[in-house]
Amino acid sequence: MKISVTVFLLFASSLIFCQTKLDSISGKQVATEVESMPVFPGGTNELMKYISKNLVLPVLKEYPPNASVYVRFIINSDGKVSDVKIINGTGNYEVDNAVKNLILNMPDWVPGTQKGKPVNCFYNLPISCIKYK
């Protein structure tokens, strides 16, 4: 059995004004729109390589009907990942938890910026887990 992971990234265009909201999980101000989005070390290709190499999915008797996990997390102004939340999971706790652990163990990112200063920023990442026999 071979499992392949395909990653689709959501990117936001550069914006002039920073909109922030108080995150209910962490209680900190988090930007929802920034001039410069956070960047994984090495860029998008390295992010895809990281996910493909490090996502360890459990062996299941039956694969979940929904094979996509939508995860939202915060890239803090120091580049660290925090406050990981599964927005829409597979319906299987083990698979969803594997994705959550993958995100929690990511290396530090280049943080998003607003007016040249690093800010806390939300990041949404959909991950499709496709099973091949």
PASEBA-1860 file (N, C-alpha, C; in nm, 3 decimals):
! residues 133
1> MKISVTVF> 0.084/-0.117/0.000/0.000/0.000/0.000/0.089/0.124/0.000 ~ 0.063/0.214/-0.088/0.141/0.338/-0.097/0.049/0.455/-0.071 ~ 0.094/0.546/0.012/0.015/0.665/0.044/0.089/0.786/-0.011 ~ 0.017/0.865/-0.086/0.074/0.986/-0.142/0.001/1.106/-0.083 ~ 0.075/1.210/-0.056/0.016/1.330/0.002/0.030/1.444/-0.097 ~ -0.082/1.507/-0.124/-0.083/1.623/-0.211/-0.120/1.744/-0.129 ~ -0.047/1.849/-0.147/-0.070/1.970/-0.068/-0.117/2.082/-0.159 ~ -0.224/2.144/-0.117/-0.273/2.262/-0.186/-0.263/2.378/-0.089
9> LLFASSLI> -0.197/2.481/-0.127/-0.176/2.595/-0.038/-0.267/2.710/-0.077 ~ -0.315/2.777/0.025/-0.396/2.896/0.003/-0.307/3.018/0.023 ~ -0.304/3.104/-0.077/-0.223/3.224/-0.066/-0.313/3.346/-0.069 ~ -0.276/3.446/0.003/-0.350/3.572/0.002/-0.266/3.676/-0.070 ~ -0.331/3.763/-0.142/-0.257/3.869/-0.210/-0.213/3.974/-0.109 ~ -0.114/4.051/-0.147/-0.066/4.158/-0.058/-0.174/4.262/-0.039 ~ -0.187/4.307/0.083/-0.290/4.405/0.117/-0.228/4.526/0.182 ~ -0.294/4.639/0.169/-0.240/4.763/0.222/-0.262/4.775/0.372
17> FCQTKLDS> -0.377/4.736/0.421/-0.409/4.752/0.562/-0.408/4.618/0.634 ~ -0.364/4.620/0.757/-0.360/4.499/0.838/-0.489/4.490/0.918 ~ -0.560/4.379/0.903/-0.678/4.356/0.985/-0.641/4.251/1.089 ~ -0.674/4.278/1.213/-0.643/4.183/1.318/-0.770/4.145/1.392 ~ -0.763/4.030/1.457/-0.872/3.991/1.544/-0.814/3.922/1.665 ~ -0.888/3.923/1.771/-0.846/3.857/1.893/-0.877/3.709/1.878 ~ -0.773/3.625/1.880/-0.792/3.481/1.865/-0.851/3.424/1.992 ~ -0.960/3.349/1.979/-1.028/3.295/2.096/-0.949/3.183/2.162
25> ISGKQVAT> -0.859/3.118/2.089/-0.779/3.009/2.147/-0.665/3.066/2.230 ~ -0.587/3.153/2.170/-0.466/3.203/2.237/-0.487/3.333/2.314 ~ -0.589/3.409/2.277/-0.611/3.538/2.341/-0.518/3.646/2.291 ~ -0.447/3.623/2.180/-0.355/3.725/2.126/-0.409/3.784/1.997 ~ -0.360/3.901/1.964/-0.398/3.966/1.839/-0.331/3.894/1.723 ~ -0.411/3.859/1.623/-0.360/3.785/1.508/-0.408/3.854/1.381 ~ -0.317/3.878/1.289/-0.351/3.943/1.162/-0.425/3.844/1.072 ~ -0.531/3.893/1.010/-0.603/3.811/0.913/-0.563/3.849/0.771
33> EVESMPVF> -0.508/3.967/0.753/-0.459/4.014/0.624/-0.331/4.092/0.648 ~ -0.228/4.061/0.571/-0.099/4.127/0.589/-0.038/4.162/0.454 ~ 0.061/4.250/0.456/0.131/4.287/0.332/0.214/4.170/0.281 ~ 0.277/4.098/0.373/0.363/3.986/0.336/0.325/3.865/0.420 ~ 0.281/3.758/0.353/0.240/3.636/0.421/0.363/3.562/0.477 ~ 0.342/3.480/0.580/0.452/3.398/0.631/0.502/3.303/0.522 ~ 0.630/3.267/0.532/0.692/3.178/0.433/0.763/3.065/0.506 ~ 0.736/2.942/0.462/0.807/2.826/0.514/0.953/2.838/0.470
41> PGGTNELM> 1.049/2.794/0.554/1.191/2.802/0.515/1.217/2.732/0.381 ~ 1.261/2.806/0.283/1.288/2.748/0.151/1.172/2.763/0.054 ~ 1.056/2.808/0.102/0.943/2.833/0.014/0.845/2.718/0.005 ~ 0.753/2.731/-0.089/0.643/2.637/-0.106/0.690/2.496/-0.139 ~ 0.790/2.484/-0.226/0.839/2.351/-0.261/0.895/2.278/-0.140 ~ 0.965/2.350/-0.054/1.020/2.288/0.067/0.908/2.250/0.164 ~ 0.802/2.329/0.168/0.687/2.295/0.252/0.625/2.164/0.205 ~ 0.607/2.149/0.075/0.550/2.025/0.021/0.642/1.906/0.050
49> KYISKNLV> 0.773/1.926/0.036/0.868/1.819/0.068/0.860/1.782/0.215 ~ 0.853/1.883/0.302/0.844/1.859/0.446/0.721/1.774/0.478 ~ 0.608/1.811/0.422/0.484/1.738/0.450/0.493/1.596/0.397 ~ 0.538/1.580/0.273/0.549/1.446/0.214/0.644/1.356/0.292 ~ 0.753/1.413/0.341/0.853/1.335/0.412/0.812/1.304/0.556 ~ 0.741/1.395/0.622/0.718/1.384/0.765/0.578/1.344/0.808 ~ 0.482/1.344/0.718/0.346/1.304/0.755/0.339/1.152/0.764 ~ 0.321/1.103/0.883/0.311/0.959/0.906/0.165/0.927/0.937
57> LPVLKEYP> 0.099/0.867/0.839/-0.041/0.833/0.857/-0.055/0.694/0.917 ~ -0.154/0.676/1.004/-0.173/0.544/1.064/-0.224/0.442/0.963 ~ -0.196/0.316/0.990/-0.250/0.209/0.907/-0.393/0.184/0.953 ~ -0.486/0.196/0.862/-0.628/0.181/0.895/-0.688/0.064/0.818 ~ -0.785/-0.002/0.878/-0.856/-0.110/0.808/-0.937/-0.053/0.693 ~ -0.994/0.064/0.717/-1.075/0.131/0.617/-1.034/0.277/0.612 ~ -1.011/0.327/0.492/-0.967/0.465/0.479/-1.086/0.558/0.497 ~ -1.067/0.672/0.566/-1.178/0.765/0.589/-1.237/0.814/0.457
65> PNASVYVR> -1.369/0.833/0.452/-1.433/0.880/0.328/-1.387/1.019/0.287 ~ -1.358/1.105/0.385/-1.307/1.238/0.355/-1.156/1.233/0.375 ~ -1.081/1.241/0.268/-0.936/1.226/0.276/-0.862/1.359/0.280 ~ -0.932/1.467/0.317/-0.868/1.598/0.326/-0.878/1.651/0.468 ~ -0.772/1.718/0.509/-0.769/1.783/0.639/-0.741/1.931/0.615 ~ -0.828/2.016/0.669/-0.806/2.160/0.660/-0.763/2.206/0.798 ~ -0.643/2.260/0.805/-0.587/2.299/0.934/-0.557/2.449/0.934 ~ -0.581/2.512/1.048/-0.553/2.655/1.064/-0.461/2.668/1.184
73> FIINSDGK> -0.358/2.751/1.167/-0.264/2.772/1.276/-0.213/2.914/1.271 ~ -0.139/2.951/1.374/-0.082/3.085/1.381/0.069/3.076/1.362 ~ 0.121/3.160/1.275/0.265/3.181/1.265/0.289/3.307/1.348 ~ 0.355/3.290/1.461/0.379/3.402/1.551/0.482/3.498/1.493 ~ 0.492/3.615/1.550/0.585/3.717/1.501/0.730/3.671/1.511 ~ 0.758/3.566/1.590/0.894/3.510/1.597/0.912/3.391/1.503 ~ 0.808/3.359/1.423/0.817/3.252/1.325/0.773/3.115/1.375 ~ 0.744/3.104/1.504/0.704/2.976/1.561/0.557/2.946/1.531
81> VSDVKIIN> 0.526/2.818/1.511/0.390/2.772/1.487/0.320/2.750/1.620 ~ 0.195/2.795/1.630/0.117/2.771/1.752/-0.031/2.761/1.719 ~ -0.108/2.724/1.819/-0.254/2.726/1.812/-0.310/2.651/1.690 ~ -0.266/2.529/1.672/-0.309/2.448/1.558/-0.451/2.399/1.583 ~ -0.537/2.419/1.483/-0.675/2.375/1.494/-0.718/2.308/1.364 ~ -0.775/2.189/1.377/-0.831/2.120/1.261/-0.967/2.185/1.233 ~ -0.979/2.248/1.117/-1.103/2.315/1.079/-1.203/2.215/1.023 ~ -1.155/2.127/0.936/-1.239/2.023/0.877/-1.150/1.900/0.860
89> GTGNYEVD> -1.178/1.797/0.937/-1.094/1.678/0.934/-1.152/1.565/0.852 ~ -1.086/1.452/0.861/-1.126/1.333/0.786/-1.239/1.257/0.853 ~ -1.261/1.285/0.980/-1.356/1.207/1.057/-1.288/1.094/1.132 ~ -1.156/1.080/1.112/-1.079/0.978/1.183/-0.979/1.050/1.273 ~ -0.991/1.029/1.403/-0.906/1.099/1.500/-0.757/1.075/1.474 ~ -0.719/0.953/1.440/-0.577/0.921/1.422/-0.517/0.998/1.304 ~ -0.590/1.005/1.194/-0.541/1.077/1.076/-0.533/1.227/1.106 ~ -0.641/1.281/1.164/-0.643/1.424/1.196/-0.532/1.459/1.295
97> NAVKNLIL> -0.509/1.374/1.394/-0.404/1.399/1.493/-0.265/1.391/1.431 ~ -0.247/1.302/1.333/-0.117/1.293/1.263/-0.087/1.424/1.192 ~ -0.188/1.484/1.129/-0.170/1.612/1.060/-0.140/1.722/1.163 ~ -0.213/1.723/1.273/-0.191/1.824/1.376/-0.049/1.816/1.432 ~ -0.001/1.696/1.458/0.136/1.678/1.509/0.240/1.721/1.406 ~ 0.213/1.695/1.280/0.304/1.739/1.173/0.320/1.890/1.176 ~ 0.208/1.962/1.188/0.211/2.108/1.189/0.282/2.159/1.314 ~ 0.251/2.099/1.429/0.313/2.143/1.555/0.465/2.127/1.555
105> NMPDWVPG> 0.516/2.032/1.479/0.660/2.005/1.477/0.733/2.072/1.361 ~ 0.667/2.163/1.291/0.732/2.234/1.180/0.845/2.321/1.232 ~ 0.947/2.341/1.148/1.051/2.438/1.185/0.993/2.579/1.183 ~ 1.067/2.674/1.239/1.024/2.813/1.241/1.010/2.867/1.098 ~ 0.908/2.948/1.078/0.881/3.011/0.950/0.940/3.151/0.949 ~ 0.944/3.212/0.831/0.969/3.355/0.820/0.832/3.418/0.845 ~ 0.818/3.501/0.949/0.685/3.551/0.984/0.628/3.648/0.880 ~ 0.496/3.662/0.884/0.430/3.762/0.802/0.465/3.901/0.854
113> TQKGKPVN> 0.458/4.000/0.766/0.492/4.136/0.808/0.384/4.235/0.767 ~ 0.378/4.341/0.845/0.291/4.453/0.816/0.370/4.580/0.845 ~ 0.383/4.666/0.745/0.462/4.788/0.755/0.605/4.757/0.800 ~ 0.659/4.646/0.748/0.797/4.607/0.775/0.820/4.540/0.909 ~ 0.715/4.521/0.989/0.732/4.460/1.120/0.664/4.323/1.124 ~ 0.729/4.223/1.186/0.668/4.090/1.196/0.542/4.094/1.283 ~ 0.440/4.020/1.240/0.314/4.013/1.314/0.268/3.868/1.326 ~ 0.185/3.842/1.427/0.117/3.713/1.437/0.020/3.703/1.320
121> CFYNLPIS> 0.015/3.587/1.255/-0.066/3.576/1.135/-0.130/3.437/1.127 ~ -0.259/3.433/1.091/-0.325/3.305/1.065/-0.273/3.247/0.934 ~ -0.268/3.114/0.929/-0.230/3.045/0.806/-0.321/2.924/0.791 ~ -0.383/2.910/0.676/-0.471/2.796/0.647/-0.399/2.703/0.551 ~ -0.408/2.574/0.579/-0.338/2.478/0.496/-0.425/2.354/0.475 ~ -0.474/2.332/0.354/-0.547/2.208/0.326/-0.448/2.099/0.285 ~ -0.464/1.981/0.339/-0.378/1.869/0.305/-0.467/1.754/0.260 ~ -0.445/1.706/0.138/-0.521/1.591/0.088/-0.435/1.467/0.102
129> CIKYK> -0.490/1.367/0.166/-0.421/1.240/0.184/-0.489/1.139/0.092 ~ -0.420/1.100/-0.013/-0.478/1.010/-0.113/-0.415/0.874/-0.099 ~ -0.497/0.772/-0.091/-0.447/0.635/-0.075/-0.447/0.565/-0.211 ~ -0.335/0.504/-0.243/-0.323/0.424/-0.363/-0.291/0.281/-0.322 ~ -0.348/0.185/-0.392/-0.315/0.044/-0.364/-0.197/0.001/-0.446
END
